[in-house]
Every structure is written in C-alpha cells, then in structure tokens.
Amino acid sequence: MEYFKEILLQNEVIKEILNKAPSLEMKNWYLAAGCLAQTIWNHKHRYDLNHGVSDYDLVYFDDSDISYEAEDKFIKKGKKIFGEIPVEIRNQARVHLWYEKHFGFPIDPFLSVEDAVSQFPTTATSVGVRMENDDLKIYAPYGIDDLMQLVVRPNKKKITEDIYNKKVEKWTQIWPMLKVVPW
C-alpha cells in the first residue's frame, strides 16, 4: 500500500486533484478508477505518469438530490477549481438514471460510493483514494495486487463481455505489458 501511495503522489495532477477536491464540499467522495490504475501502469512502463489518461474520475454519493442540476453544480464548480484538468465529477447515486442509455442495460441504484467503486469494470480499476488527515485513504475492495502486477481482470458485476473486451483492446495498445485475464 505504501508503494502504491508513493507512486500516486508522484503524479502532480492527482496530487492537485486530491488537494483541491475537499473545497468542492461533496459528500463521501473518491478520486477513482482508470486514472489511478493508469498512473501505476505508466510507472511500471516507465512512461510519463499521465500518459494515456483521458480523464480523472471524481465520484461522490448524495442520494438526497439525484437531479442532474445538483450534480451539475459540482461539475461547474469543479471546472473553476481544476481548470484545464479533465476531471469527471459524477454522483454515483444517480448512475442508474443514465446507465441503460449509455451501456444498453439497466442497473439498480448504488447504495454508496463504495458500492459503486466495488462494481467498476475491472478489479484493477475498482479503487478509490482521497486525502484524510494528511494521509491517503484507500478504498480497494479487491485489494491492489492485480493493479500493482499489471493484471486486468473483469469485474462482472456491471459490465458485459463486449464492454470489457473493448476496454482491454484499447488499454493493451497503450500499455502493452498488461496481463489480461480473459472474460
């Protein structure tokens, strides 16, 4: 875990997001998913730590207001705070409202931000981090072994074989040392 934290905190973009995110005052948030895995993959490939990272997922959970307007307030505030950094802010309490249109099948509402992270597409991307008391708090329901060992394993809770294979195809072109576990 300490090595994982050390690598992540070498990424200046991740450090900046983690330092500025509390000013958004979002409920129960994490920086999560691909940007974390891809930072580790970049480190292992000896690439720039932001190579191939298309965005930085900042997820939170607030089921008291699942309207787009409520989420959009954080998105707009985030644009001011993060500037040119492509931060994707999403309330995980409202994912079920748009998931079917985006991925082709409905899902039940998530119960918490941790529930959402635990259902991300791969074990390596089912990770969230945030700063608490000057330390990096990590939520990794499947651990970080797959992530640290460049293993891409499907988390079949909310993903189809087709979606998984498309992700894997894209990722292996960018990070050729990935070890892909077939569906």
C-alpha positions in Angstrom: 0.0 0.0 0.0 2.8 2.4 0.8 4.4 1.9 -2.6 1.0 2.4 -4.3 0.6 5.7 -2.3 4.1 6.8 -3.2 3.6 6.3 -6.9 0.2 8.0 -6.9 1.6 11.1 -5.1 4.3 11.4 -7.7 1.6 12.2 -10.2 1.3 16.0 -9.8 -2.2 16.1 -11.4 -3.5 13.5 -9.0 -1.9 15.4 -6.1 -3.5 18.6 -7.2 -7.0 17.0 -7.5 -6.7 15.4 -4.1 -5.6 18.7 -2.5 -8.4 20.8 -4.2 -11.3 18.3 -4.1 -12.3 18.9 -0.5 -13.1 22.5 -1.4 -16.0 21.2 -3.5 -17.6 20.0 -0.3 -19.1 16.9 -1.9 -20.4 14.1 0.3 -18.3 11.0 0.6 -16.0 11.3 -2.5 -13.1 9.5 -4.0 -10.7 10.0 -6.9 -11.2 6.7 -8.6 -10.9 4.2 -11.4 -8.8 4.5 -14.5 -6.6 7.5 -13.6 -5.3 5.5 -10.6 -4.7 2.3 -12.5 -3.2 4.1 -15.4 -0.8 6.1 -13.2 0.5 2.8 -11.9 0.7 1.2 -15.3 2.6 4.3 -16.6 5.0 4.0 -13.7 5.6 0.3 -14.5 6.0 1.0 -18.2 8.3 3.9 -17.4 6.0 6.4 -19.2 5.0 9.8 -18.1 2.6 9.3 -15.2 -0.3 10.9 -17.2 0.3 9.1 -20.5 -2.9 7.8 -21.9 -5.1 9.2 -19.1 -8.1 10.7 -20.7 -9.8 12.0 -17.5 -9.8 11.8 -13.8 -12.9 10.4 -12.2 -14.1 12.2 -9.0 -17.0 10.3 -7.7 -19.3 11.0 -4.8 -22.6 9.8 -3.3 -25.5 12.0 -2.4 -28.9 10.4 -2.6 -30.7 13.4 -1.1 -30.8 15.0 -4.5 -30.2 12.9 -7.6 -31.1 15.5 -10.1 -28.7 16.4 -12.9 -28.9 20.1 -11.7 -27.5 19.1 -8.3 -24.7 17.2 -9.9 -24.1 19.9 -12.4 -23.4 22.4 -9.6 -20.4 20.3 -8.6 -19.3 19.9 -12.2 -19.4 23.7 -12.8 -17.6 24.3 -9.5 -15.0 21.7 -10.4 -14.3 23.3 -13.8 -13.4 26.5 -11.9 -11.3 24.7 -9.3 -9.5 22.3 -11.6 -9.2 24.5 -14.8 -7.8 22.5 -17.7 -7.5 19.2 -15.8 -10.2 16.9 -17.3 -12.0 16.0 -14.1 -15.2 14.0 -14.5 -17.4 14.6 -11.4 -20.3 12.1 -11.1 -22.8 11.4 -8.3 -22.9 7.7 -8.1 -26.4 7.9 -6.5 -27.8 8.8 -10.0 -25.8 6.5 -12.3 -28.8 4.2 -12.6 -30.7 7.0 -14.3 -28.4 7.1 -17.4 -26.6 3.7 -17.3 -29.0 1.9 -19.6 -28.9 4.6 -22.3 -25.1 4.6 -22.2 -24.4 0.9 -21.8 -27.5 -0.8 -23.1 -29.0 -2.4 -19.9 -30.5 -1.1 -16.7 -28.9 -1.4 -13.2 -30.1 -1.0 -9.7 -29.2 2.2 -7.8 -25.9 2.1 -5.9 -26.2 2.2 -2.2 -23.0 4.2 -1.5 -19.9 5.5 -3.3 -18.1 2.3 -2.1 -20.8 0.1 -3.6 -20.3 1.9 -6.9 -16.5 1.6 -6.8 -16.8 -2.1 -6.0 -18.7 -2.5 -9.2 -16.3 -0.8 -11.6 -15.4 -2.8 -14.7 -12.1 -4.4 -13.5 -10.5 -5.3 -10.2 -7.6 -3.0 -11.1 -9.9 0.0 -11.6 -12.1 -0.7 -8.6 -10.1 1.6 -6.4 -10.7 5.0 -4.9 -8.5 7.4 -2.9 -8.9 10.6 -1.0 -6.8 12.7 1.4 -7.8 12.4 5.1 -5.7 13.9 7.9 -2.7 14.3 5.6 -2.8 10.6 4.6 -4.1 8.9 1.5 -7.2 6.9 2.4 -7.6 3.9 0.0 -10.8 2.0 -0.8 -9.9 -1.1 -2.7 -12.5 -3.9 -2.3 -10.4 -6.4 -4.3 -7.1 -5.2 -3.0 -4.4 -3.7 -5.2 -2.4 -6.8 -6.2 -3.9 -7.0 -9.7 -3.3 -3.3 -10.1 0.3 -3.4 -9.0 1.0 -6.6 -11.0 -0.5 -5.1 -14.2 -3.3 -7.7 -14.2 -6.6 -6.7 -15.9 -9.3 -9.0 -14.6 -13.0 -8.4 -15.3 -15.3 -7.5 -12.5 -18.5 -8.9 -13.9 -21.0 -7.1 -11.6 -21.9 -4.4 -14.0 -20.1 -5.0 -17.3 -20.6 -7.1 -20.4 -18.0 -9.2 -22.2 -18.2 -6.8 -25.1 -17.5 -3.7 -23.0 -14.7 -5.5 -21.2 -13.1 -6.6 -24.4 -13.2 -3.1 -25.9 -11.6 -1.6 -22.8 -8.9 -4.3 -22.9 -8.2 -3.8 -26.6 -7.8 0.0 -26.0 -5.7 -0.4 -22.9 -3.3 -3.0 -24.3 -2.4 -0.8 -27.2 -1.3 1.9 -24.8 0.1 -0.3 -22.0 1.5 -3.5 -23.8 2.8 -5.1 -20.6 -0.8 -5.6 -19.2 -1.7 -9.2 -18.4 -5.3 -9.6 -19.5 -7.5 -12.3 -17.8 -10.0 -13.4 -20.5 -13.7 -13.0 -19.8 
